[in-house]
Amino acid sequence: MKVICVLLFLSVFVGSAFAQSNEDELKEIILESEDTSIEAAYASSITKDHNQRQVDLFNLQKAKFKLISGDLKLAEFFLNRISERESVVTGIKKRYLAIIYFINGRFDKSLAELNDKRINNNNYYTQNCLLRLINFMAVNDVASMMREKGACQFYTSKFSRNDQAWLDSMIILKTADAKALKKNLMTDVEATLSDDEMARLWLKTGLYFNKEKELLNLLSILPESSYQSKKLREIVAFMYLRSGESKKALAFIDDVDSANAENIKGNINLANKEYELAFGHFRLALQKKQDSTNSLERAIPLAWMLNQWNDGLMMLANISNKNLDPRNTQAIKIAFLIREKRFIEAQRELTLLKISFQNEPPFEVSIMDTYVNLVLGENDKVYDKRRVEESAEKSCKSFDGMSCWVSLQYIQWENLGKTIKRDEPIYSDKSMTIESLKERKVVEPLVEAKSIDQADIEELDGETIKVTPQ
């Protein structure tokens, strides 16, 4: 019995000790797992922040590359992928957006980005003040420009290689200071031209102030080494072009292939009515700078003249001039689409354009709408008879003869577009020609053929009348 009691005691003691041991181990495991989860969460947070930073830097790099290459739409797209709340590169993003808005002529939006409290402080002042200055110039806020000028020039002077000559010139241009202009251009010319960088800015300033003829007389002072600079030769060529000396202009940029040089060559070809050569040079210029206003303004009309419809459409997509009425640009796009025989796209664009004009478009738009819907008449899915009739009627009221003819034809034909596509032989009276219609004719009265004699009708009528009662 004692042995049994001892065994029971030992079993209870060992069991309780084992249970206590398991409980302690379990607590240790739980504590360890808590520590591990905190460390894992912290590591995960660091990894996430690191990954997000890498993504933001990637988007920033792509945006900068697109900005430099002139693709402003894609640059803005990549910048908008960066969060303004969480990203550490928000300041740089805002500055890049301000540059894009400035280039696009949206100066108020550019200033709004620069006035954001996250970058409108001393940390970013040196990087942003010059952009603020030229925005003030653009919106004609001379008071703010002059107020910003002193501090900005002081903090950025150490970064300038030419004593801020260009900034001074632009401020003089904006304030129309004639005395300062004369001093800026004509004082110590020889010392100015001895430095290539200063010589280039001096000539460029002369172009801005329309003083190219005066400065061309001083070109002999330029050292020969200066002409190794392609940028300087571009400016000299442009000065000669403005002065009407095309051959000299071409001689300076014959081996230069920059966007400016191609534009100058294209302008010279255009003046000589060498349209294909001019178009080629403007296309090369657009390859260097796809939103070049000078190139686009000349290349798009040339694309129409030379039947380069697809090139014209691509060029229209790159227009960034905000002074143009977007409805006019869209109408030109539709004309190119029609020439490219992309009628369904043209119909879609016409619908949007008519909405922009509040369904009262110019008669040229109505003519295009009539034509596109006539062509699409064989396609029952997109054909709209009412739309054709309405657009033809509007154009007819604007005295377009063809539209009046189309409007009249719809009295006879249910689907004129499909009828036009029919391949049956067309009836034509060969005796009726333009010449026959011009000839003087003897007017003879029409002789009516009698099919029933009037006397017979009267006799029949008399037979039905009962004169005497029965």
C-alpha positions, 0 to 999 in steps of 0.5 A, a space after each residue: 500500500 505504501 508503495 502504491 502511495 509513493 508511486 501515486 505521489 511521484 506520478 502527480 509530482 512529475 506530471 505537475 512539474 512536466 506541465 509547469 515546464 511545458 507552460 514555461 516553454 509555451 510562454 517563451 515561444 509566445 514571447 519569442 513569436 511576439 518579438 519576431 512579429 514586431 521585428 518582421 513588421 519593422 523589417 517589412 515596413 523598411 522594405 516597403 518604404 525602400 521599395 516605394 522610394 525606388 518606385 518613386 525614383 524610377 518615376 522621377 527619372 522617367 519623368 526627367 528623361 521625357 521632360 528633357 526629350 520634350 514629351 511633356 504628356 508622358 513626363 506629367 504622367 510619370 510625375 502623377 504616379 508619385 504620391 504627394 502625401 507619402 513620397 520623399 521626392 514631392 518637392 522635386 515632383 512639384 518643381 518638375 510639374 511647374 516646369 511642364 506647366 510653364 512650357 505649356 503656357 499655363 503660367 498660373 498653374 506653374 506659380 501655384 505649384 511653386 507657391 506650395 508650402 512644401 517647396 516655397 521655403 528656404 530649402 528650395 528657394 535657390 532651385 525655384 526662384 528663377 522659374 518664379 521670375 520668368 513666370 512673373 515675366 510671362 504673366 506681366 507681373 512686373 512688380 513681383 518680378 522686381 521684388 523677387 529679382 534681387 534675392 534670386 540673383 544674389 542666391 543664384 549668382 555663384 551658379 552662373 558662368 556669365 554673370 547672369 547676363 541673360 537674366 539681366 537682358 530678359 529683365 531689361 526687355 520686360 521693363 523696356 529700359 532703353 538706356 540699359 539695353 544700349 549699355 547691355 549690347 554696345 558696352 565693351 563689345 570686344 571684351 564680350 566677344 572674346 568669351 564664347 559663352 558671353 558672345 553666344 548670349 550677346 548675339 542671342 540677346 540681339 535677336 530678342 531685341 531685333 538688333 540683328 542688323 547692327 550686331 551683324 556688322 560687328 561679327 568680324 570682331 569674333 575670334 575664329 575659334 568661336 565658330 566651332 560652337 554649333 550653337 553660336 553658328 545657329 544664332 548667326 544663321 538665324 540673324 542672317 535669315 532675318 536679314 534676308 541673306 539666306 545663302 549666308 545663313 545656310 553656309 553657317 549651318 550646313 553641317 549642323 543637324 539640331 532642331 533649330 538648324 533644321 528649322 532654318 533650312 526648312 524655312 529657306 526651302 519653304 521660301 524657295 517653294 521646295 516643299 518636299 525638302 522643307 517638309 523633310 527638314 521640319 520632320 527632322 526638327 520634330 525628331 529632335 524636339 517633337 513639340 517644336 512650334 516653329 516646325 509644327 506650324 509649317 509641317 502640318 500644312 505641308 503634310 496636307 499639301 504633300 498627301 502625308 496624312 498619317 504624318 499630319 495626324 502624328 504632328 497634330 497630336 504634338 501641338 502644345 500651343 494653348 492659344 489655339 482653339 482646340 476645336 479648330 485643331 480637332 476639325 483639322 484632325 478629322 480632315 486628315 482622318 477622312 483623307 486616311 479613310 479612317 471614317 469610323 474614327 472621323 465619325 466619333 471625333 465629329 460627334 465630340 466636335 459637334 458637342 463642343 460647338 453645342 450642335 451648331 458647328 461651322 458649315 465646314 464641319 457639317 460638310 465633313 459630317 455629311 460626307 463621312 455618314 454618306 460613306 458609312 451608309 453601307 455599314 448599317 451598324 453606324 449609319 444614321 440617316 437622320 444625322 446625314 439629313 440634318 448636316 446636309 440641311 445645315 450646309 445647304 442653308 450655308 449655300 453649299 450646292 452639293 449639300 443641297 443636292 444630297 438633301 434633295 436626293 433623300 426625298 427619293 433614296 432611303 440610303 443614298 450612301 448605299 445607293 452610291 456604292 451600287 455597281 449597276 450601270 448608270 443611266 446617262 443621256 449622251 445627247 445631254 452634255 454641258 455644251 448642249 445645255 449652253 446652246 440657244 434653243 427655240 422654245 416650242 409649246 408642248 402639244 398635249 396628246 388627247 387620249 379621250 375626246 372631251 365630247 365623249 366625256 360629255 356624252 357619257 355624263 349626259 347619259 347618266 342624267 334623267 331629264 324626264 321622270 319615269 
